[in-house]
Amino acid sequence: MLYEVRMTTTYEYGRPAANGRHLLRLMPAEIPGSQRMIAGSLDISPRPQERHDQVDFFGNRMTGLVFAQAHDEIAFTVRARMERWAVADQLDISPSLAILRSEIEAFRSLAPQSPHHFLGPSPRIAPDSAVSDYALAVTRGCNSVLDAVAAINQALHSDMRYDPEATTVETTMADAFAARHGVCQDFSHIMIACLREIGVPAGYVSGFLRTEPPQGQPRLEGADAMHAWVAAWCGTQTGWVEFDPTNAIRVSSDHIVVARGRDYSDVAPVKGVLWTAGSQTTKQVVDVIPLG
């Protein structure tokens, strides 16, 4: 599938901000055999005094910005034309959970996509007994790692309620799980925690999702949003497989990857520091438009 992706994220400050330093992970990824960027740009307004484009440890595109002069608004605009391939159907050749442990131990690499980076605690995901009990109950009787991942993906979709008003970006995984509601970030963090509790390496994926309007209604401008889902390492032969617990689906051509990491802290679209006072408002408008 070909897509045009457009996103503008705007921050407005109650009083002028200065001496800002920002780190952006907004540009879609280049993934051989999965997706490629035909053309793309990242525009910043006002123009920063410094800009550094680089790649982080996990291979994500990253842009560092410095704003020395005062400004009361800042906008980041992404435009990209992407080609995304569907995931081919495959037989389940993943091992059992018991055998997976030995395959992880035999994996002799610390490259960015090594399962060793995605098995232990990370900044936003800590061991939790309630999550462990839930994961063990949901996967009881599963014959393979892929079965277990799919079971957790479906269970969270059934047991949790999507509620954009229930949590914030700072809500902990444990609190969101206890309340059984949240947004895609919460669903993804909880699924990652469940998988790690049963010994399955799992990571966080940020990106864009093409949404379909109700039948007979026109597509709404800005109806799409940045999204999050989960990558799970299902053994040496199967490798990484991605699932979307918010929608209870296997990730395919409607999901466009921006960044991958251990949890949200590794892939936050915008983070940084600045000098200001007063209120701050944020607005994001995203369009993912299929071209054919």
MOHU-V943376 format. One record per backbone hydrogen bond with DSSP energy under -0.5 kcal/mol. NH is the residue of the N-H (numbers start at 1). CO is the residue of the C=O. If there is no record, write none. Layout:
NH:CO  NH:CO
This chain:
3:82  4:289  5:3  5:80  6:287  7:78  8:285  9:76  10:8  10:283  11:74  12:281  13:72  14:279  15:277  17:71  18:275  19:68  20:67  21:273  22:65  23:271  24:63  25:269  29:257  31:29  31:35  32:30  34:31  35:31  36:83  38:36  38:81  39:81  41:79  43:77  45:75  49:66  50:66  52:64  54:62  56:60  59:56  62:54  63:24  64:52  65:22  66:50  67:20  68:66  71:17  74:11  75:45  76:9  77:43  78:7  79:41  80:5  81:39  82:3  82:80  83:36  84:1  85:34  88:86  93:91  100:96  101:97  102:98  103:99  104:100  105:101  106:102  107:104  108:106  109:107  114:111  117:114  118:115  119:116  122:125  125:122  132:128  133:129  134:130  135:131  136:132  137:133  138:134  139:135  140:136  140:137  142:139  145:95  148:144  149:145  150:146  151:147  152:148  153:149  154:150  155:151  156:152  157:153  158:154  159:155  160:156  161:180  163:161  163:182  166:163  167:163  171:168  173:124  176:172  177:173  178:174  179:175  180:176  181:176  182:161  186:183  187:183  188:184  189:185  190:186  191:187  192:188  193:189  194:190  195:191  196:192  197:193  198:194  198:195  199:196  200:195  201:199  202:118  203:231  204:261  205:229  206:259  207:227  208:256  209:225  210:254  217:214  223:220  224:286  227:207  229:205  230:243  231:203  232:241  233:201  234:232  234:239  239:235  241:232  243:230  244:249  245:243  247:244  248:244  249:244  251:242  255:252  256:208  256:254  257:255  258:206  259:206  261:204  266:263  267:263  267:264  268:264  271:23  273:21  275:18  276:274  281:12  283:10  285:8  286:224  287:6  289:4  289:287  290:288  291:2  292:2
